[in-house]
Amino acid sequence: MKTKTLGRTEVQVPEIGLGVWQYRGGVEPLRHGIELGANLIDTAEMYRTEDVVGEAVQGMRERVFIASKVSGDHLGYDQVLRAADASLRRLGIDCIDLYQVHWPSRSTPIEETMRAMETLVDTSRIRYIGVSNFSTEELAEARAALSHHPIVSNQVLYNLRRREIERTLMPYCQRHGVTIIAYTPLDSGRLAAGRGLFSSRSAKVLQEIAEEHRKTAAQVALNWCISHDGVIAIPKSDSVTRTAENCGASDWRLSAEDMARLDQAFA
């Protein structure tokens, strides 16, 4: 599994991780993914999957990079600290590797939230600070609110069919060393099927490229995503077989011509 640097840290994370939103697969797909090198697992307090993640990493904690999130409803200073402590208990660990603000708040000042996040780093309850679903402007405000720890990542929706971040957010993150963690990189399974709620022409191009590389449509769609600088992806799968397929999107690259064909087909 290829890795990428997380933000401007010295930490290497896999370019394909394991998402667990609406996850029902138990521990085996997660453990299989870890064995294949997908040793980043992303969860959140609102997902209600922290317990299964904690169970999956028992005996191999040192091998796994665990990311979780504080709910957008819990962004007051004391709320953030309590939420982090509760996540640590559910995960059964002493420190969360990446703790993310799940959604920006319209009611809690970002300065208060970021002060709590820095306290969590200073007290060794988390290692790194991230955000999720932050626009370019919201990310800039959050970065400015920090005093001595950086934001290393922004987790956002990104796939072949949902490319809004390419307008301003992706260039901003690339300039400032903020890793993009792409969620729903297979468009809720539509891209894995190579068909569905997109044009027959797009599906045809996706399938053609998959056949040329002897890969699946899902692997091509994921490889397109992680071929962008500073982008990693966290597909979700409830099965061992699909998890292995997703991991097979790493260790190779689409050509520039392939990327251009996909960009045009999914424009």
C-alpha positions as CSV (number, residue, x, y, z in Angstrom):
1,M,0.0,0.0,0.0
2,K,1.4,3.4,-1.0
3,T,1.4,6.1,1.6
4,K,1.3,9.9,1.7
5,T,2.5,12.4,4.2
6,L,-0.2,13.7,6.6
7,G,-0.3,17.5,6.2
8,R,3.1,18.9,7.0
9,T,3.9,16.3,9.6
10,E,6.4,13.4,9.2
11,V,3.6,10.8,9.6
12,Q,2.9,8.5,6.7
13,V,-0.7,7.3,6.2
14,P,-2.1,4.9,3.6
15,E,-3.6,6.5,0.5
16,I,-6.5,4.1,0.9
17,G,-8.0,3.9,4.4
18,L,-11.1,2.3,5.9
19,G,-14.3,4.3,6.5
20,V,-17.0,3.1,8.9
21,W,-20.0,5.3,8.3
22,Q,-23.0,3.0,8.3
23,Y,-20.6,0.1,8.8
24,R,-22.0,-3.3,9.7
25,G,-19.2,-5.6,8.7
26,G,-17.8,-6.5,12.2
27,V,-14.1,-6.8,12.9
28,E,-12.9,-9.1,10.1
29,P,-13.1,-6.7,7.1
30,L,-11.3,-4.0,9.2
31,R,-8.6,-6.5,10.3
32,H,-8.1,-7.7,6.7
33,G,-7.8,-4.1,5.5
34,I,-5.1,-3.5,8.1
35,E,-3.2,-6.6,7.0
36,L,-3.3,-5.3,3.5
37,G,-1.8,-1.9,4.6
38,A,-5.0,0.1,4.9
39,N,-4.1,0.9,8.5
40,L,-6.0,4.2,8.8
41,I,-9.5,3.8,10.2
42,D,-11.9,6.8,10.2
43,T,-14.8,6.8,12.6
44,A,-16.8,9.4,14.6
45,E,-18.9,9.7,17.7
46,M,-22.0,10.1,15.7
47,Y,-21.3,7.0,13.6
48,R,-21.7,4.7,16.6
49,T,-18.9,2.5,15.3
50,E,-16.1,3.4,17.6
51,D,-16.8,0.3,19.7
52,V,-16.2,-2.1,16.7
53,V,-13.1,-0.1,15.7
54,G,-11.7,-0.5,19.2
55,E,-12.4,-4.2,19.1
56,A,-10.8,-4.6,15.6
57,V,-7.5,-3.0,16.7
58,Q,-7.1,-4.9,19.9
59,G,-3.6,-6.4,19.8
60,M,-2.5,-4.3,16.9
61,R,-3.0,-0.7,18.2
62,E,0.5,0.3,17.4
63,R,0.0,-0.6,13.7
64,V,-3.2,1.5,13.2
65,F,-3.8,5.2,12.7
66,I,-7.2,5.9,14.3
67,A,-9.2,9.0,13.3
68,S,-12.4,10.1,14.9
69,K,-14.6,13.2,15.0
70,V,-16.4,15.4,17.5
71,S,-20.0,16.1,16.5
72,G,-20.9,19.5,15.2
73,D,-23.3,19.8,18.1
74,H,-20.5,19.5,20.7
75,L,-18.1,22.3,19.8
76,G,-18.1,24.3,23.0
77,Y,-14.8,24.1,24.9
78,D,-15.9,21.7,27.7
79,Q,-18.1,19.7,25.2
80,V,-15.1,19.0,23.0
81,L,-13.1,17.7,25.9
82,R,-15.9,15.5,27.1
83,A,-16.6,14.1,23.6
84,A,-13.0,13.2,23.1
85,D,-12.8,11.4,26.5
86,A,-16.0,9.5,25.6
87,S,-14.5,8.5,22.2
88,L,-11.3,7.3,23.9
89,R,-13.4,5.1,26.2
90,R,-15.4,3.6,23.4
91,L,-12.3,3.0,21.3
92,G,-10.4,1.6,24.3
93,I,-7.3,3.6,23.6
94,D,-5.2,6.3,25.3
95,C,-4.8,8.7,22.4
96,I,-6.7,9.4,19.1
97,D,-4.2,9.9,16.2
98,L,-6.4,12.4,14.3
99,Y,-9.3,14.2,15.9
100,Q,-11.6,16.1,13.6
101,V,-14.3,18.7,13.9
102,H,-17.1,16.9,12.1
103,W,-19.0,20.0,10.9
104,P,-18.4,23.7,11.4
105,S,-20.8,25.4,13.8
106,R,-22.9,28.5,13.3
107,S,-23.3,29.1,17.0
108,T,-20.0,28.3,18.7
109,P,-17.0,30.5,17.8
110,I,-14.3,28.6,16.0
111,E,-11.7,30.1,18.4
112,E,-13.4,28.3,21.3
113,T,-13.5,24.9,19.5
114,M,-9.9,25.2,18.3
115,R,-8.7,26.1,21.8
116,A,-10.2,22.9,23.1
117,M,-8.6,20.9,20.3
118,E,-5.2,22.4,21.2
119,T,-5.8,21.4,24.8
120,L,-6.4,17.9,23.7
121,V,-3.1,17.8,21.9
122,D,-1.3,19.4,24.8
123,T,-2.7,16.8,27.2
124,S,-1.8,13.9,24.9
125,R,-5.4,12.8,24.3
126,I,-5.0,13.4,20.6
127,R,-2.0,13.7,18.3
128,Y,-3.2,15.8,15.4
129,I,-6.1,18.2,14.6
130,G,-8.3,17.9,11.6
131,V,-11.6,19.2,10.3
132,S,-14.4,17.8,8.1
133,N,-16.8,19.5,5.7
134,F,-15.1,22.8,6.0
135,S,-15.3,25.2,3.1
136,T,-12.2,27.2,2.0
137,E,-13.3,30.2,4.1
138,E,-14.1,28.1,7.1
139,L,-10.8,26.2,6.9
140,A,-8.9,29.5,6.7
141,E,-10.7,30.8,9.8
142,A,-10.0,27.6,11.7
143,R,-6.4,27.7,10.8
144,A,-6.1,31.3,12.0
145,A,-7.8,30.4,15.3
146,L,-5.0,28.0,16.3
147,S,-2.0,29.2,18.2
148,H,0.6,26.4,18.3
149,H,-0.8,23.3,16.5
150,P,-1.7,23.1,12.8
151,I,-4.7,21.6,11.0
152,V,-3.4,18.6,9.1
153,S,-6.5,17.5,7.2
154,N,-9.9,18.3,5.9
155,Q,-12.3,15.4,5.3
156,V,-14.7,16.2,2.5
157,L,-16.9,14.7,-0.2
158,Y,-14.9,13.9,-3.3
159,N,-15.3,11.5,-6.2
160,L,-15.5,11.4,-9.9
161,R,-19.1,12.7,-9.9
162,R,-18.7,15.2,-7.0
163,R,-15.8,17.5,-7.8
164,E,-16.8,20.8,-6.2
165,I,-13.7,21.0,-4.1
166,E,-11.5,21.3,-7.2
167,R,-12.7,24.9,-7.6
168,T,-11.0,26.5,-4.6
169,L,-10.8,24.1,-1.6
170,M,-8.3,21.6,-3.2
171,P,-5.9,24.3,-4.4
172,Y,-6.0,26.0,-1.0
173,C,-5.3,22.7,0.8
174,Q,-2.5,21.9,-1.5
175,R,-0.9,25.3,-1.0
176,H,-1.1,25.1,2.8
177,G,-0.2,21.5,3.3
178,V,-3.6,20.2,4.4
179,T,-4.3,16.6,3.4
180,I,-7.7,16.0,1.8
181,I,-9.4,12.9,3.1
182,A,-12.0,12.0,0.5
183,Y,-15.2,10.4,1.9
184,T,-17.8,8.6,-0.3
185,P,-15.1,8.2,-3.0
186,L,-17.2,5.6,-4.8
187,D,-20.4,7.8,-4.8
188,S,-22.2,5.4,-2.4
189,G,-21.3,2.4,-4.6
190,R,-22.5,3.8,-7.9
191,L,-19.0,4.1,-9.3
192,A,-18.2,0.6,-8.0
193,A,-21.0,-0.7,-10.2
194,G,-19.7,1.2,-13.2
195,R,-23.2,2.3,-13.9
196,G,-26.2,3.9,-12.2
197,L,-27.1,7.5,-11.8
198,F,-24.7,8.9,-14.4
199,S,-24.5,8.9,-18.2
200,S,-23.9,5.8,-20.2
201,R,-20.9,7.5,-21.8
202,S,-19.3,8.1,-18.4
203,A,-19.9,4.5,-17.4
204,K,-18.5,3.3,-20.7
205,V,-15.3,5.2,-20.3
206,L,-14.9,4.1,-16.7
207,Q,-15.4,0.4,-17.7
208,E,-13.1,0.7,-20.7
209,I,-10.2,2.0,-18.6
210,A,-10.8,-0.7,-16.0
211,E,-10.6,-3.4,-18.6
212,E,-7.4,-1.8,-20.1
213,H,-5.7,-2.0,-16.7
214,R,-7.3,-5.3,-15.7
215,K,-8.9,-3.6,-12.7
216,T,-12.4,-3.1,-11.5
217,A,-14.4,0.1,-12.0
218,A,-14.1,0.7,-8.2
219,Q,-10.4,0.5,-8.3
220,V,-10.1,2.9,-11.2
221,A,-12.5,5.4,-9.5
222,L,-10.4,5.2,-6.3
223,N,-7.1,5.5,-8.1
224,W,-8.4,8.6,-9.9
225,C,-9.1,10.1,-6.5
226,I,-5.8,9.3,-4.9
227,S,-3.8,10.3,-8.0
228,H,-4.4,13.9,-7.0
229,D,-1.7,15.5,-4.8
230,G,-2.5,15.5,-1.1
231,V,-5.6,13.3,-1.4
232,I,-6.3,10.0,0.4
233,A,-9.6,8.1,0.3
234,I,-11.6,6.2,2.9
235,P,-14.1,3.9,1.1
236,K,-16.4,1.8,3.3
237,S,-17.0,-1.9,2.8
238,D,-18.8,-4.5,5.0
239,S,-17.1,-7.5,3.3
240,V,-13.6,-8.9,3.3
241,T,-13.7,-9.3,-0.5
242,R,-14.7,-5.7,-1.2
243,T,-12.2,-4.4,1.3
244,A,-9.4,-6.3,-0.6
245,E,-10.7,-4.9,-3.9
246,N,-10.6,-1.3,-2.5
247,C,-7.0,-1.9,-1.3
248,G,-6.1,-3.0,-4.8
249,A,-6.6,0.6,-5.9
250,S,-3.2,1.4,-4.5
251,D,0.3,0.6,-5.7
252,W,-0.3,1.6,-9.3
253,R,-1.3,4.8,-11.2
254,L,-3.6,5.8,-14.0
255,S,-1.7,7.5,-16.9
256,A,-2.1,11.2,-17.6
257,E,-4.2,10.2,-20.6
258,D,-6.5,8.0,-18.5
259,M,-7.0,10.9,-16.0
260,A,-7.8,13.2,-18.9
261,R,-10.3,10.8,-20.3
262,L,-12.1,10.4,-16.9
263,D,-12.0,14.1,-16.3
264,Q,-13.7,14.7,-19.6
265,A,-16.2,11.9,-19.2
266,F,-17.3,13.1,-15.8
267,A,-17.0,16.8,-16.4
